[in-house]
Structures are given as structure tokens and as C-alpha cells.
Amino acid sequence: MTQSKCIIIDDDVIQSNILSQYISNHNNLTLVNSFNNPLKAIPFLIKSPEIDLIFLDIEMPHISGLEFLESISHSAKVILVSGKEKYAIDSYNYEIIDYLLKPISEDRFSRSILKYQKENKRTTIDDEVNSVFVKVDSLLKKIDLADVFCIRGADDYIEIIFESSKTLVHSSLNKFYERLPKNKFVRVHRSSIVNIDKISKYDAHVLEVGDHLVRVSRTYKKDLINKLNIL
């Protein structure tokens, strides 16, 4: 059985201990770390691309759980926990797995984990995706992912770059990245995604992707290295 690596980010010590106990009762979950300060979790996640699932409180000192989600870029799935219902609607703008209202029963926790597992199966299927459709003006255009060299984002638009052409699409980079197979594409900068198969050179700071040079930020360097087939 595949183990999912989890972390807890919650300033409520009692709730954090309860979540820790629930996690230990699931054979397919492993608790890697727990934080009562979300700011301390950020550098940990930057260095830990292997984390699969985050249990994240919303109302915390320093920054809220929702602000935390805006400040990081990580492939981990997120289950939000909160003592208040008022954040539930806004929270789903962040493509979370579930929203757990405190106090959390173990049965409710288990149902949330089931949703997570179903989402993981869907993501595995997504890794086999070879094309996507994007809206260009009033038309839907098919994009063969094998032909894509890189994707650059700016505000609410992305630029899909091919060998000798570009396509401008109204979308955020985060939203588009969710649609891409993670075994074929990797994020290397807050504004750049590259097709792994198109990388020809890497000098630790800049990727050569066809005729394009793409800067690699320190935040995403470890994830890139993990995905490159280095001998």
C-alpha cells in the first residue's frame, strides 16, 4: 500500500494532537512533521517536494491558512480545518480536497481521506493525458502537450510556447499547471513551467529549452532535480 506523507499546520495544540492520532490510525498515511507556526512550514515545504498532503488550519497568527496557500507553490493536496463555517465557500477557490469543521470526528476525518484517495487516483489518470483544449478568442484549440516547450505566466494570462510559435490563453499559471501531467512538466519559477523532455541544458540557474532560456528559482530547484533523470 502506497504511503502518503502528511504534515499538520495548526496553532491549536489539542486539535493538532487529535489529527496526529487520526493519521496514525490510517495505514496509508504517515505524519512527517507538525507546525504551530505556518511561517516555519514554508521553508520546510520548499525543501520537501515529496509531501503529499497538508492538513491546514485557517485562523492562525502571522498569516492565515488561505494566505499561506497563496504564498506557496507545492504539489501537495490540502485539507483545510477550521472552527468556523464562514471560510468554507472562499476556501474552494484554492482547489482543496475538503473542508473539515472543528471539532472533527474520526468518521468525518476518514471520509475526507477517502476523498483524497479518489483525487489521487484521478491525478494518476491525468498523468496519461497527452493533450488539452484551451479557449483562444471564441474557439477551443487543441494543444498537443508533446509539442509544448514551456509556459510563461503573467497576471491572468499564460503564453504557451512551441518550437516556432506561441499561443496566448486567458488563464492563471497555477490553474493551467493543475491540468498538466506532473510526470511530463515541472514548474521552475513562479512564472514558468517547462516540458521536461524539451530540456537540453541546465547550469543550475538557467534551463535551455529549445531556443528558449528559462530561469530556475531556488524555490523550485529541488523539485526540478528530482524530476530530471540524472546519471
Secondary structure, 3 states (H helix, E strand, C coil): CCCEEEEEECCCHHHHHHHHHHHHCCCCEEEEEEECCHHHHHHHHHCCCCCCEEEEECCCCCCCHHHHHHHCCCCCEEEEEECCHHHHHHHHHHCCCEEEECCCCHHHHHHHHHHHHHHHHHHHHHCCCCEEEEEECCEEEEEEHHHCCEEEEECCEEEEECCCCEEEEECCHHHHHHHCCCCCEEEEECCEEEEHHHEEEECCCEEEECCEEEECCHHHHHHHHHHCCCC
